[in-house]
């Protein structure tokens, strides 16, 4: 499967999961070959909101991005209603989720 198609499939999977959990979700990734920055703040693919909460999520496949930039971002912009996460999809296994809170990391491994 081509990289872009795989990325779209993973994005749809994450969006469906968030919507089932009661989130209103929007993709923020910009397309096009002339887009300088494709992700929101250069870090996030999806933004989800529900009453009193906002969630920023980076989606990747089979390997996570370095945690440092997300930890720094969470230290700088943490707020009680705002969360920052990175979800990594492992083929035929499932999600591994990293939650960033005040520069720390909480890992949730949902792989089979």
Buried (B, 14 or more C-beta within 10 A) or exposed (E): EEEEEBBEEBBEBBBEEBEEEEBEBEBBBEEEEEEEEEBBEEBBBBBBEBEEEBBBBBBBBEEBEEBEBBBEBBEEEBEEEEBBBBBBBBEEEEBBBBBBBEBEEEEEEEEE
